Amino acid sequence: MKRFIANSARKKKAFSPLLKVKDKDQFTYEEEQKLAFDQIKQVLDAPSVLVPVPPILGKALKLYIFTVKQSIRCLLTQDAED
């Protein structure tokens, strides 16, 4: 998430106490966490800075694939016009 949200550490700080809750403790989701979650949702719902551009017909596409034991990631690109 830190790649997509500026100052993500500050925005996620409100959730830190929830990660320390033990089985015997009561989980409480308070106003602070609700506000932080709403702020993260707002950032993710906002239009991205990177706007998708339709591919140019007849021009080669490149597919980059990265795999590790737990996941597969890929990126489809096309060189920009000169």
mmCIF file of the N, C-alpha and C atoms, coordinates in Angstrom:
data_MODEL
# 
_entry.id   MODEL 
# 
loop_
_atom_site.group_PDB 
_atom_site.id 
_atom_site.type_symbol 
_atom_site.label_atom_id 
_atom_site.label_alt_id 
_atom_site.label_comp_id 
_atom_site.label_asym_id 
_atom_site.label_entity_id 
_atom_site.label_seq_id 
_atom_site.pdbx_PDB_ins_code 
_atom_site.Cartn_x 
_atom_site.Cartn_y 
_atom_site.Cartn_z 
_atom_site.occupancy 
_atom_site.B_iso_or_equiv 
_atom_site.pdbx_formal_charge 
_atom_site.auth_seq_id 
_atom_site.auth_comp_id 
_atom_site.auth_asym_id 
_atom_site.auth_atom_id 
_atom_site.pdbx_PDB_model_num 
ATOM 1   N N  . MET A 1 1  ? 0.830   -1.188  0.000   1.00 0.00 ? 1  MET A N  1 
ATOM 2   C CA . MET A 1 1  ? 0.000   0.000   0.000   1.00 0.00 ? 1  MET A CA 1 
ATOM 3   C C  . MET A 1 1  ? 0.874   1.250   0.000   1.00 0.00 ? 1  MET A C  1 
ATOM 4   N N  . LYS A 1 2  ? 2.082   1.160   0.551   1.00 0.00 ? 2  LYS A N  1 
ATOM 5   C CA . LYS A 1 2  ? 2.906   2.353   0.635   1.00 0.00 ? 2  LYS A CA 1 
ATOM 6   C C  . LYS A 1 2  ? 3.322   2.879   -0.727  1.00 0.00 ? 2  LYS A C  1 
ATOM 7   N N  . ARG A 1 3  ? 3.274   2.028   -1.765  1.00 0.00 ? 3  ARG A N  1 
ATOM 8   C CA . ARG A 1 3  ? 3.613   2.495   -3.108  1.00 0.00 ? 3  ARG A CA 1 
ATOM 9   C C  . ARG A 1 3  ? 2.530   3.373   -3.695  1.00 0.00 ? 3  ARG A C  1 
ATOM 10  N N  . PHE A 1 4  ? 1.298   3.187   -3.258  1.00 0.00 ? 4  PHE A N  1 
ATOM 11  C CA . PHE A 1 4  ? 0.166   3.849   -3.876  1.00 0.00 ? 4  PHE A CA 1 
ATOM 12  C C  . PHE A 1 4  ? -0.379  5.033   -3.084  1.00 0.00 ? 4  PHE A C  1 
ATOM 13  N N  . ILE A 1 5  ? -0.005  5.135   -1.805  1.00 0.00 ? 5  ILE A N  1 
ATOM 14  C CA . ILE A 1 5  ? -0.553  6.195   -0.947  1.00 0.00 ? 5  ILE A CA 1 
ATOM 15  C C  . ILE A 1 5  ? 0.592   6.990   -0.331  1.00 0.00 ? 5  ILE A C  1 
ATOM 16  N N  . ALA A 1 6  ? 0.601   8.288   -0.607  1.00 0.00 ? 6  ALA A N  1 
ATOM 17  C CA . ALA A 1 6  ? 1.612   9.163   -0.008  1.00 0.00 ? 6  ALA A CA 1 
ATOM 18  C C  . ALA A 1 6  ? 1.389   9.232   1.497   1.00 0.00 ? 6  ALA A C  1 
ATOM 19  N N  . ASN A 1 7  ? 2.460   9.232   2.262   1.00 0.00 ? 7  ASN A N  1 
ATOM 20  C CA . ASN A 1 7  ? 2.405   9.273   3.730   1.00 0.00 ? 7  ASN A CA 1 
ATOM 21  C C  . ASN A 1 7  ? 1.560   8.128   4.294   1.00 0.00 ? 7  ASN A C  1 
ATOM 22  N N  . SER A 1 8  ? 1.686   6.949   3.719   1.00 0.00 ? 8  SER A N  1 
ATOM 23  C CA . SER A 1 8  ? 0.849   5.835   4.158   1.00 0.00 ? 8  SER A CA 1 
ATOM 24  C C  . SER A 1 8  ? 1.110   5.442   5.606   1.00 0.00 ? 8  SER A C  1 
ATOM 25  N N  . ALA A 1 9  ? 2.340   5.592   6.070   1.00 0.00 ? 9  ALA A N  1 
ATOM 26  C CA . ALA A 1 9  ? 2.645   5.237   7.460   1.00 0.00 ? 9  ALA A CA 1 
ATOM 27  C C  . ALA A 1 9  ? 1.820   6.089   8.425   1.00 0.00 ? 9  ALA A C  1 
ATOM 28  N N  . ARG A 1 10 ? 1.711   7.359   8.133   1.00 0.00 ? 10 ARG A N  1 
ATOM 29  C CA . ARG A 1 10 ? 0.924   8.251   8.993   1.00 0.00 ? 10 ARG A CA 1 
ATOM 30  C C  . ARG A 1 10 ? -0.561  7.889   8.933   1.00 0.00 ? 10 ARG A C  1 
ATOM 31  N N  . LYS A 1 11 ? -1.026  7.540   7.743   1.00 0.00 ? 11 LYS A N  1 
ATOM 32  C CA . LYS A 1 11 ? -2.444  7.204   7.584   1.00 0.00 ? 11 LYS A CA 1 
ATOM 33  C C  . LYS A 1 11 ? -2.785  5.874   8.259   1.00 0.00 ? 11 LYS A C  1 
ATOM 34  N N  . LYS A 1 12 ? -1.818  4.954   8.319   1.00 0.00 ? 12 LYS A N  1 
ATOM 35  C CA . LYS A 1 12 ? -2.066  3.636   8.916   1.00 0.00 ? 12 LYS A CA 1 
ATOM 36  C C  . LYS A 1 12 ? -1.756  3.594   10.409  1.00 0.00 ? 12 LYS A C  1 
ATOM 37  N N  . LYS A 1 13 ? -1.185  4.649   10.951  1.00 0.00 ? 13 LYS A N  1 
ATOM 38  C CA . LYS A 1 13 ? -0.764  4.667   12.354  1.00 0.00 ? 13 LYS A CA 1 
ATOM 39  C C  . LYS A 1 13 ? -1.919  4.365   13.316  1.00 0.00 ? 13 LYS A C  1 
ATOM 40  N N  . ALA A 1 14 ? -3.105  4.804   12.987  1.00 0.00 ? 14 ALA A N  1 
ATOM 41  C CA . ALA A 1 14 ? -4.265  4.593   13.868  1.00 0.00 ? 14 ALA A CA 1 
ATOM 42  C C  . ALA A 1 14 ? -4.572  3.113   14.071  1.00 0.00 ? 14 ALA A C  1 
ATOM 43  N N  . PHE A 1 15 ? -4.118  2.264   13.150  1.00 0.00 ? 15 PHE A N  1 
ATOM 44  C CA . PHE A 1 15 ? -4.396  0.829   13.246  1.00 0.00 ? 15 PHE A CA 1 
ATOM 45  C C  . PHE A 1 15 ? -3.363  0.070   14.075  1.00 0.00 ? 15 PHE A C  1 
ATOM 46  N N  . SER A 1 16 ? -2.246  0.700   14.416  1.00 0.00 ? 16 SER A N  1 
ATOM 47  C CA . SER A 1 16 ? -1.185  0.028   15.173  1.00 0.00 ? 16 SER A CA 1 
ATOM 48  C C  . SER A 1 16 ? -1.665  -0.590  16.483  1.00 0.00 ? 16 SER A C  1 
ATOM 49  N N  . PRO A 1 17 ? -2.448  0.109   17.296  1.00 0.00 ? 17 PRO A N  1 
ATOM 50  C CA . PRO A 1 17 ? -2.918  -0.510  18.541  1.00 0.00 ? 17 PRO A CA 1 
ATOM 51  C C  . PRO A 1 17 ? -3.764  -1.760  18.303  1.00 0.00 ? 17 PRO A C  1 
ATOM 52  N N  . LEU A 1 18 ? -4.473  -1.826  17.196  1.00 0.00 ? 18 LEU A N  1 
ATOM 53  C CA . LEU A 1 18 ? -5.312  -2.987  16.912  1.00 0.00 ? 18 LEU A CA 1 
ATOM 54  C C  . LEU A 1 18 ? -4.479  -4.228  16.625  1.00 0.00 ? 18 LEU A C  1 
ATOM 55  N N  . LEU A 1 19 ? -3.254  -4.029  16.141  1.00 0.00 ? 19 LEU A N  1 
ATOM 56  C CA . LEU A 1 19 ? -2.380  -5.167  15.852  1.00 0.00 ? 19 LEU A CA 1 
ATOM 57  C C  . LEU A 1 19 ? -1.829  -5.801  17.124  1.00 0.00 ? 19 LEU A C  1 
ATOM 58  N N  . LYS A 1 20 ? -1.899  -5.077  18.232  1.00 0.00 ? 20 LYS A N  1 
ATOM 59  C CA . LYS A 1 20 ? -1.357  -5.566  19.501  1.00 0.00 ? 20 LYS A CA 1 
ATOM 60  C C  . LYS A 1 20 ? -2.417  -6.195  20.401  1.00 0.00 ? 20 LYS A C  1 
ATOM 61  N N  . VAL A 1 21 ? -3.647  -6.296  19.916  1.00 0.00 ? 21 VAL A N  1 
ATOM 62  C CA . VAL A 1 21 ? -4.737  -6.856  20.711  1.00 0.00 ? 21 VAL A CA 1 
ATOM 63  C C  . VAL A 1 21 ? -4.491  -8.356  20.897  1.00 0.00 ? 21 VAL A C  1 
ATOM 64  N N  . LYS A 1 22 ? -4.561  -8.800  22.122  1.00 0.00 ? 22 LYS A N  1 
ATOM 65  C CA . LYS A 1 22 ? -4.395  -10.221 22.450  1.00 0.00 ? 22 LYS A CA 1 
ATOM 66  C C  . LYS A 1 22 ? -5.768  -10.886 22.483  1.00 0.00 ? 22 LYS A C  1 
ATOM 67  N N  . ASP A 1 23 ? -5.766  -12.205 22.547  1.00 0.00 ? 23 ASP A N  1 
ATOM 68  C CA . ASP A 1 23 ? -7.027  -12.962 22.577  1.00 0.00 ? 23 ASP A CA 1 
ATOM 69  C C  . ASP A 1 23 ? -7.913  -12.562 23.755  1.00 0.00 ? 23 ASP A C  1 
ATOM 70  N N  . LYS A 1 24 ? -7.306  -12.275 24.886  1.00 0.00 ? 24 LYS A N  1 
ATOM 71  C CA . LYS A 1 24 ? -8.094  -11.945 26.077  1.00 0.00 ? 24 LYS A CA 1 
ATOM 72  C C  . LYS A 1 24 ? -8.609  -10.504 26.063  1.00 0.00 ? 24 LYS A C  1 
ATOM 73  N N  . ASP A 1 25 ? -7.993  -9.650  25.232  1.00 0.00 ? 25 ASP A N  1 
ATOM 74  C CA . ASP A 1 25 ? -8.398  -8.246  25.146  1.00 0.00 ? 25 ASP A CA 1 
ATOM 75  C C  . ASP A 1 25 ? -9.604  -8.091  24.220  1.00 0.00 ? 25 ASP A C  1 
ATOM 76  N N  . GLN A 1 26 ? -10.359 -7.040  24.464  1.00 0.00 ? 26 GLN A N  1 
ATOM 77  C CA . GLN A 1 26 ? -11.511 -6.759  23.624  1.00 0.00 ? 26 GLN A CA 1 
ATOM 78  C C  . GLN A 1 26 ? -11.078 -5.877  22.454  1.00 0.00 ? 26 GLN A C  1 
ATOM 79  N N  . PHE A 1 27 ? -11.485 -6.271  21.271  1.00 0.00 ? 27 PHE A N  1 
ATOM 80  C CA . PHE A 1 27 ? -11.191 -5.510  20.063  1.00 0.00 ? 27 PHE A CA 1 
ATOM 81  C C  . PHE A 1 27 ? -12.151 -4.328  19.990  1.00 0.00 ? 27 PHE A C  1 
ATOM 82  N N  . THR A 1 28 ? -11.611 -3.120  19.930  1.00 0.00 ? 28 THR A N  1 
ATOM 83  C CA . THR A 1 28 ? -12.468 -1.938  19.810  1.00 0.00 ? 28 THR A CA 1 
ATOM 84  C C  . THR A 1 28 ? -12.029 -1.111  18.612  1.00 0.00 ? 28 THR A C  1 
ATOM 85  N N  . TYR A 1 29 ? -12.953 -0.917  17.711  1.00 0.00 ? 29 TYR A N  1 
ATOM 86  C CA . TYR A 1 29 ? -12.737 -0.127  16.503  1.00 0.00 ? 29 TYR A CA 1 
ATOM 87  C C  . TYR A 1 29 ? -13.364 1.228   16.775  1.00 0.00 ? 29 TYR A C  1 
ATOM 88  N N  . GLU A 1 30 ? -12.522 2.214   17.044  1.00 0.00 ? 30 GLU A N  1 
ATOM 89  C CA . GLU A 1 30 ? -13.018 3.515   17.499  1.00 0.00 ? 30 GLU A CA 1 
ATOM 90  C C  . GLU A 1 30 ? -13.060 4.532   16.365  1.00 0.00 ? 30 GLU A C  1 
ATOM 91  N N  . GLU A 1 31 ? -13.471 5.728   16.704  1.00 0.00 ? 31 GLU A N  1 
ATOM 92  C CA . GLU A 1 31 ? -13.611 6.809   15.727  1.00 0.00 ? 31 GLU A CA 1 
ATOM 93  C C  . GLU A 1 31 ? -12.296 7.108   15.013  1.00 0.00 ? 31 GLU A C  1 
ATOM 94  N N  . GLU A 1 32 ? -11.185 7.027   15.733  1.00 0.00 ? 32 GLU A N  1 
ATOM 95  C CA . GLU A 1 32 ? -9.866  7.300   15.135  1.00 0.00 ? 32 GLU A CA 1 
ATOM 96  C C  . GLU A 1 32 ? -9.576  6.332   13.981  1.00 0.00 ? 32 GLU A C  1 
ATOM 97  N N  . GLN A 1 33 ? -9.869  5.045   14.185  1.00 0.00 ? 33 GLN A N  1 
ATOM 98  C CA . GLN A 1 33 ? -9.652  4.058   13.140  1.00 0.00 ? 33 GLN A CA 1 
ATOM 99  C C  . GLN A 1 33 ? -10.638 4.255   11.981  1.00 0.00 ? 33 GLN A C  1 
ATOM 100 N N  . LYS A 1 34 ? -11.876 4.608   12.307  1.00 0.00 ? 34 LYS A N  1 
ATOM 101 C CA . LYS A 1 34 ? -12.867 4.847   11.260  1.00 0.00 ? 34 LYS A CA 1 
ATOM 102 C C  . LYS A 1 34 ? -12.441 6.010   10.376  1.00 0.00 ? 34 LYS A C  1 
ATOM 103 N N  . LEU A 1 35 ? -11.960 7.091   10.983  1.00 0.00 ? 35 LEU A N  1 
ATOM 104 C CA . LEU A 1 35 ? -11.510 8.250   10.210  1.00 0.00 ? 35 LEU A CA 1 
ATOM 105 C C  . LEU A 1 35 ? -10.307 7.893   9.336   1.00 0.00 ? 35 LEU A C  1 
ATOM 106 N N  . ALA A 1 36 ? -9.363  7.130   9.903   1.00 0.00 ? 36 ALA A N  1 
ATOM 107 C CA . ALA A 1 36 ? -8.187  6.722   9.137   1.00 0.00 ? 36 ALA A CA 1 
ATOM 108 C C  . ALA A 1 36 ? -8.586  5.838   7.962   1.00 0.00 ? 36 ALA A C  1 
ATOM 109 N N  . PHE A 1 37 ? -9.502  4.893   8.196   1.00 0.00 ? 37 PHE A N  1 
ATOM 110 C CA . PHE A 1 37 ? -9.962  4.011   7.133   1.00 0.00 ? 37 PHE A CA 1 
ATOM 111 C C  . PHE A 1 37 ? -10.690 4.795   6.047   1.00 0.00 ? 37 PHE A C  1 
ATOM 112 N N  . ASP A 1 38 ? -11.524 5.745   6.446   1.00 0.00 ? 38 ASP A N  1 
ATOM 113 C CA . ASP A 1 38 ? -12.231 6.583   5.476   1.00 0.00 ? 38 ASP A CA 1 
ATOM 114 C C  . ASP A 1 38 ? -11.253 7.405   4.638   1.00 0.00 ? 38 ASP A C  1 
ATOM 115 N N  . GLN A 1 39 ? -10.187 7.879   5.273   1.00 0.00 ? 39 GLN A N  1 
ATOM 116 C CA . GLN A 1 39 ? -9.178  8.659   4.553   1.00 0.00 ? 39 GLN A CA 1 
ATOM 117 C C  . GLN A 1 39 ? -8.448  7.784   3.531   1.00 0.00 ? 39 GLN A C  1 
ATOM 118 N N  . ILE A 1 40 ? -8.122  6.556   3.904   1.00 0.00 ? 40 ILE A N  1 
ATOM 119 C CA . ILE A 1 40 ? -7.462  5.637   2.976   1.00 0.00 ? 40 ILE A CA 1 
ATOM 120 C C  . ILE A 1 40 ? -8.395  5.300   1.813   1.00 0.00 ? 40 ILE A C  1 
ATOM 121 N N  . LYS A 1 41 ? -9.672  5.049   2.109   1.00 0.00 ? 41 LYS A N  1 
ATOM 122 C CA . LYS A 1 41 ? -10.642 4.766   1.052   1.00 0.00 ? 41 LYS A CA 1 
ATOM 123 C C  . LYS A 1 41 ? -10.765 5.944   0.091   1.00 0.00 ? 41 LYS A C  1 
ATOM 124 N N  . GLN A 1 42 ? -10.753 7.158   0.635   1.00 0.00 ? 42 GLN A N  1 
ATOM 125 C CA . GLN A 1 42 ? -10.875 8.351   -0.193  1.00 0.00 ? 42 GLN A CA 1 
ATOM 126 C C  . GLN A 1 42 ? -9.691  8.456   -1.151  1.00 0.00 ? 42 GLN A C  1 
ATOM 127 N N  . VAL A 1 43 ? -8.488  8.177   -0.650  1.00 0.00 ? 43 VAL A N  1 
ATOM 128 C CA . VAL A 1 43 ? -7.294  8.236   -1.496  1.00 0.00 ? 43 VAL A CA 1 
ATOM 129 C C  . VAL A 1 43 ? -7.370  7.181   -2.596  1.00 0.00 ? 43 VAL A C  1 
ATOM 130 N N  . LEU A 1 44 ? -7.798  5.968   -2.235  1.00 0.00 ? 44 LEU A N  1 
ATOM 131 C CA . LEU A 1 44 ? -7.871  4.887   -3.217  1.00 0.00 ? 44 LEU A CA 1 
ATOM 132 C C  . LEU A 1 44 ? -8.993  5.087   -4.230  1.00 0.00 ? 44 LEU A C  1 
ATOM 133 N N  . ASP A 1 45 ? -10.044 5.787   -3.831  1.00 0.00 ? 45 ASP A N  1 
ATOM 134 C CA . ASP A 1 45 ? -11.158 6.056   -4.744  1.00 0.00 ? 45 ASP A CA 1 
ATOM 135 C C  . ASP A 1 45 ? -10.879 7.229   -5.680  1.00 0.00 ? 45 ASP A C  1 
ATOM 136 N N  . ALA A 1 46 ? -9.919  8.072   -5.329  1.00 0.00 ? 46 ALA A N  1 
ATOM 137 C CA . ALA A 1 46 ? -9.618  9.255   -6.135  1.00 0.00 ? 46 ALA A CA 1 
ATOM 138 C C  . ALA A 1 46 ? -8.994  8.830   -7.465  1.00 0.00 ? 46 ALA A C  1 
ATOM 139 N N  . PRO A 1 47 ? -9.204  9.620   -8.503  1.00 0.00 ? 47 PRO A N  1 
ATOM 140 C CA . PRO A 1 47 ? -8.587  9.294   -9.791  1.00 0.00 ? 47 PRO A CA 1 
ATOM 141 C C  . PRO A 1 47 ? -7.072  9.204   -9.658  1.00 0.00 ? 47 PRO A C  1 
ATOM 142 N N  . SER A 1 48 ? -6.523  8.252   -10.329 1.00 0.00 ? 48 SER A N  1 
ATOM 143 C CA . SER A 1 48 ? -5.087  8.026   -10.271 1.00 0.00 ? 48 SER A CA 1 
ATOM 144 C C  . SER A 1 48 ? -4.337  9.077   -11.076 1.00 0.00 ? 48 SER A C  1 
ATOM 145 N N  . VAL A 1 49 ? -3.104  9.308   -10.685 1.00 0.00 ? 49 VAL A N  1 
ATOM 146 C CA . VAL A 1 49 ? -2.246  10.219  -11.443 1.00 0.00 ? 49 VAL A CA 1 
ATOM 147 C C  . VAL A 1 49 ? -1.874  9.552   -12.770 1.00 0.00 ? 49 VAL A C  1 
ATOM 148 N N  . LEU A 1 50 ? -1.701  8.242   -12.735 1.00 0.00 ? 50 LEU A N  1 
ATOM 149 C CA . LEU A 1 50 ? -1.386  7.496   -13.946 1.00 0.00 ? 50 LEU A CA 1 
ATOM 150 C C  . LEU A 1 50 ? -2.686  7.157   -14.661 1.00 0.00 ? 50 LEU A C  1 
ATOM 151 N N  . VAL A 1 51 ? -2.884  7.771   -15.791 1.00 0.00 ? 51 VAL A N  1 
ATOM 152 C CA . VAL A 1 51 ? -4.114  7.564   -16.543 1.00 0.00 ? 51 VAL A CA 1 
ATOM 153 C C  . VAL A 1 51 ? -3.847  6.525   -17.626 1.00 0.00 ? 51 VAL A C  1 
ATOM 154 N N  . PRO A 1 52 ? -4.672  5.496   -17.687 1.00 0.00 ? 52 PRO A N  1 
ATOM 155 C CA . PRO A 1 52 ? -4.442  4.487   -18.724 1.00 0.00 ? 52 PRO A CA 1 
ATOM 156 C C  . PRO A 1 52 ? -4.587  5.078   -20.125 1.00 0.00 ? 52 PRO A C  1 
ATOM 157 N N  . VAL A 1 53 ? -3.684  4.712   -20.989 1.00 0.00 ? 53 VAL A N  1 
ATOM 158 C CA . VAL A 1 53 ? -3.709  5.161   -22.374 1.00 0.00 ? 53 VAL A CA 1 
ATOM 159 C C  . VAL A 1 53 ? -3.997  3.946   -23.234 1.00 0.00 ? 53 VAL A C  1 
ATOM 160 N N  . PRO A 1 54 ? -4.926  4.047   -24.161 1.00 0.00 ? 54 PRO A N  1 
ATOM 161 C CA . PRO A 1 54 ? -5.218  2.880   -24.996 1.00 0.00 ? 54 PRO A CA 1 
ATOM 162 C C  . PRO A 1 54 ? -3.991  2.485   -25.819 1.00 0.00 ? 54 PRO A C  1 
ATOM 163 N N  . PRO A 1 55 ? -3.812  1.201   -26.039 1.00 0.00 ? 55 PRO A N  1 
ATOM 164 C CA . PRO A 1 55 ? -2.658  0.764   -26.826 1.00 0.00 ? 55 PRO A CA 1 
ATOM 165 C C  . PRO A 1 55 ? -2.762  1.227   -28.274 1.00 0.00 ? 55 PRO A C  1 
ATOM 166 N N  . ILE A 1 56 ? -1.607  1.377   -28.903 1.00 0.00 ? 56 ILE A N  1 
ATOM 167 C CA . ILE A 1 56 ? -1.548  1.771   -30.305 1.00 0.00 ? 56 ILE A CA 1 
ATOM 168 C C  . ILE A 1 56 ? -1.623  0.500   -31.140 1.00 0.00 ? 56 ILE A C  1 
ATOM 169 N N  . LEU A 1 57 ? -2.619  0.411   -31.984 1.00 0.00 ? 57 LEU A N  1 
ATOM 170 C CA . LEU A 1 57 ? -2.808  -0.773  -32.815 1.00 0.00 ? 57 LEU A CA 1 
ATOM 171 C C  . LEU A 1 57 ? -1.601  -0.972  -33.732 1.00 0.00 ? 57 LEU A C  1 
ATOM 172 N N  . GLY A 1 58 ? -1.171  -2.199  -33.850 1.00 0.00 ? 58 GLY A N  1 
ATOM 173 C CA . GLY A 1 58 ? -0.053  -2.530  -34.726 1.00 0.00 ? 58 GLY A CA 1 
ATOM 174 C C  . GLY A 1 58 ? 1.307   -2.375  -34.086 1.00 0.00 ? 58 GLY A C  1 
ATOM 175 N N  . LYS A 1 59 ? 1.368   -1.830  -32.872 1.00 0.00 ? 59 LYS A N  1 
ATOM 176 C CA . LYS A 1 59 ? 2.644   -1.653  -32.169 1.00 0.00 ? 59 LYS A CA 1 
ATOM 177 C C  . LYS A 1 59 ? 2.785   -2.753  -31.117 1.00 0.00 ? 59 LYS A C  1 
ATOM 178 N N  . ALA A 1 60 ? 3.987   -3.290  -30.992 1.00 0.00 ? 60 ALA A N  1 
ATOM 179 C CA . ALA A 1 60 ? 4.233   -4.427  -30.100 1.00 0.00 ? 60 ALA A CA 1 
ATOM 180 C C  . ALA A 1 60 ? 3.969   -4.074  -28.641 1.00 0.00 ? 60 ALA A C  1 
ATOM 181 N N  . LEU A 1 61 ? 3.414   -5.037  -27.914 1.00 0.00 ? 61 LEU A N  1 
ATOM 182 C CA . LEU A 1 61 ? 3.223   -4.929  -26.471 1.00 0.00 ? 61 LEU A CA 1 
ATOM 183 C C  . LEU A 1 61 ? 4.315   -5.749  -25.787 1.00 0.00 ? 61 LEU A C  1 
ATOM 184 N N  . LYS A 1 62 ? 4.709   -5.343  -24.590 1.00 0.00 ? 62 LYS A N  1 
ATOM 185 C CA . LYS A 1 62 ? 5.694   -6.078  -23.801 1.00 0.00 ? 62 LYS A CA 1 
ATOM 186 C C  . LYS A 1 62 ? 5.020   -6.555  -22.520 1.00 0.00 ? 62 LYS A C  1 
ATOM 187 N N  . LEU A 1 63 ? 5.225   -7.810  -22.191 1.00 0.00 ? 63 LEU A N  1 
ATOM 188 C CA . LEU A 1 63 ? 4.679   -8.382  -20.972 1.00 0.00 ? 63 LEU A CA 1 
ATOM 189 C C  . LEU A 1 63 ? 5.839   -8.775  -20.068 1.00 0.00 ? 63 LEU A C  1 
ATOM 190 N N  . TYR A 1 64 ? 5.915   -8.139  -18.893 1.00 0.00 ? 64 TYR A N  1 
ATOM 191 C CA . TYR A 1 64 ? 6.931   -8.463  -17.895 1.00 0.00 ? 64 TYR A CA 1 
ATOM 192 C C  . TYR A 1 64 ? 6.257   -9.291  -16.810 1.00 0.00 ? 64 TYR A C  1 
ATOM 193 N N  . ILE A 1 65 ? 6.867   -10.418 -16.470 1.00 0.00 ? 65 ILE A N  1 
ATOM 194 C CA . ILE A 1 65 ? 6.306   -11.310 -15.456 1.00 0.00 ? 65 ILE A CA 1 
ATOM 195 C C  . ILE A 1 65 ? 7.340   -11.523 -14.359 1.00 0.00 ? 65 ILE A C  1 
ATOM 196 N N  . PHE A 1 66 ? 6.897   -11.399 -13.112 1.00 0.00 ? 66 PHE A N  1 
ATOM 197 C CA . PHE A 1 66 ? 7.750   -11.620 -11.948 1.00 0.00 ? 66 PHE A CA 1 
ATOM 198 C C  . PHE A 1 66 ? 7.039   -12.617 -11.046 1.00 0.00 ? 66 PHE A C  1 
ATOM 199 N N  . THR A 1 67 ? 7.729   -13.688 -10.704 1.00 0.00 ? 67 THR A N  1 
ATOM 200 C CA . THR A 1 67 ? 7.112   -14.689 -9.842  1.00 0.00 ? 67 THR A CA 1 
ATOM 201 C C  . THR A 1 67 ? 7.988   -14.983 -8.636  1.00 0.00 ? 67 THR A C  1 
ATOM 202 N N  . VAL A 1 68 ? 7.336   -15.219 -7.547  1.00 0.00 ? 68 VAL A N  1 
ATOM 203 C CA . VAL A 1 68 ? 7.963   -15.731 -6.329  1.00 0.00 ? 68 VAL A CA 1 
ATOM 204 C C  . VAL A 1 68 ? 7.050   -16.840 -5.829  1.00 0.00 ? 68 VAL A C  1 
ATOM 205 N N  . LYS A 1 69 ? 7.454   -17.493 -4.799  1.00 0.00 ? 69 LYS A N  1 
ATOM 206 C CA . LYS A 1 69 ? 6.691   -18.633 -4.311  1.00 0.00 ? 69 LYS A CA 1 
ATOM 207 C C  . LYS A 1 69 ? 5.238   -18.279 -3.974  1.00 0.00 ? 69 LYS A C  1 
ATOM 208 N N  . GLN A 1 70 ? 5.004   -17.073 -3.436  1.00 0.00 ? 70 GLN A N  1 
ATOM 209 C CA . GLN A 1 70 ? 3.679   -16.705 -2.951  1.00 0.00 ? 70 GLN A CA 1 
ATOM 210 C C  . GLN A 1 70 ? 2.821   -15.948 -3.962  1.00 0.00 ? 70 GLN A C  1 
ATOM 211 N N  . SER A 1 71 ? 3.404   -15.397 -5.020  1.00 0.00 ? 71 SER A N  1 
ATOM 212 C CA . SER A 1 71 ? 2.587   -14.573 -5.908  1.00 0.00 ? 71 SER A CA 1 
ATOM 213 C C  . SER A 1 71 ? 3.187   -14.474 -7.307  1.00 0.00 ? 71 SER A C  1 
ATOM 214 N N  . ILE A 1 72 ? 2.356   -13.984 -8.214  1.00 0.00 ? 72 ILE A N  1 
ATOM 215 C CA . ILE A 1 72 ? 2.766   -13.702 -9.577  1.00 0.00 ? 72 ILE A CA 1 
ATOM 216 C C  . ILE A 1 72 ? 2.351   -12.263 -9.869  1.00 0.00 ? 72 ILE A C  1 
ATOM 217 N N  . ARG A 1 73 ? 3.264   -11.499 -10.440 1.00 0.00 ? 73 ARG A N  1 
ATOM 218 C CA . ARG A 1 73 ? 2.953   -10.120 -10.819 1.00 0.00 ? 73 ARG A CA 1 
ATOM 219 C C  . ARG A 1 73 ? 3.294   -9.947  -12.280 1.00 0.00 ? 73 ARG A C  1 
ATOM 220 N N  . CYS A 1 74 ? 2.548   -9.081  -12.944 1.00 0.00 ? 74 CYS A N  1 
ATOM 221 C CA . CYS A 1 74 ? 2.872   -8.827  -14.339 1.00 0.00 ? 74 CYS A CA 1 
ATOM 222 C C  . CYS A 1 74 ? 2.591   -7.367  -14.688 1.00 0.00 ? 74 CYS A C  1 
ATOM 223 N N  . LEU A 1 75 ? 3.206   -6.935  -15.765 1.00 0.00 ? 75 LEU A N  1 
ATOM 224 C CA . LEU A 1 75 ? 3.057   -5.564  -16.241 1.00 0.00 ? 75 LEU A CA 1 
ATOM 225 C C  . LEU A 1 75 ? 3.004   -5.614  -17.756 1.00 0.00 ? 75 LEU A C  1 
ATOM 226 N N  . LEU A 1 76 ? 1.975   -5.052  -18.332 1.00 0.00 ? 76 LEU A N  1 
ATOM 227 C CA . LEU A 1 76 ? 1.833   -4.979  -19.770 1.00 0.00 ? 76 LEU A CA 1 
ATOM 228 C C  . LEU A 1 76 ? 2.146   -3.553  -20.189 1.00 0.00 ? 76 LEU A C  1 
ATOM 229 N N  . THR A 1 77 ? 3.127   -3.393  -21.079 1.00 0.00 ? 77 THR A N  1 
ATOM 230 C CA . THR A 1 77 ? 3.552   -2.044  -21.497 1.00 0.00 ? 77 THR A CA 1 
ATOM 231 C C  . THR A 1 77 ? 3.632   -1.956  -22.991 1.00 0.00 ? 77 THR A C  1 
ATOM 232 N N  . GLN A 1 78 ? 3.774   -0.725  -23.452 1.00 0.00 ? 78 GLN A N  1 
ATOM 233 C CA . GLN A 1 78 ? 4.007   -0.443  -24.859 1.00 0.00 ? 78 GLN A CA 1 
ATOM 234 C C  . GLN A 1 78 ? 4.913   0.775   -24.902 1.00 0.00 ? 78 GLN A C  1 
ATOM 235 N N  . ASP A 1 79 ? 5.941   0.727   -25.735 1.00 0.00 ? 79 ASP A N  1 
ATOM 236 C CA . ASP A 1 79 ? 6.852   1.869   -25.851 1.00 0.00 ? 79 ASP A CA 1 
ATOM 237 C C  . ASP A 1 79 ? 6.105   3.096   -26.325 1.00 0.00 ? 79 ASP A C  1 
ATOM 238 N N  . ALA A 1 80 ? 6.491   4.247   -25.784 1.00 0.00 ? 80 ALA A N  1 
ATOM 239 C CA . ALA A 1 80 ? 5.861   5.510   -26.192 1.00 0.00 ? 80 ALA A CA 1 
ATOM 240 C C  . ALA A 1 80 ? 6.269   5.859   -27.619 1.00 0.00 ? 80 ALA A C  1 
ATOM 241 N N  . GLU A 1 81 ? 5.429   6.630   -28.256 1.00 0.00 ? 81 GLU A N  1 
ATOM 242 C CA . GLU A 1 81 ? 5.761   7.067   -29.620 1.00 0.00 ? 81 GLU A CA 1 
ATOM 243 C C  . GLU A 1 81 ? 6.892   8.071   -29.556 1.00 0.00 ? 81 GLU A C  1 
ATOM 244 N N  . ASP A 1 82 ? 7.717   8.060   -30.574 1.00 0.00 ? 82 ASP A N  1 
ATOM 245 C CA . ASP A 1 82 ? 8.842   9.014   -30.654 1.00 0.00 ? 82 ASP A CA 1 
ATOM 246 C C  . ASP A 1 82 ? 8.403   10.331  -31.202 1.00 0.00 ? 82 ASP A C  1 
# 
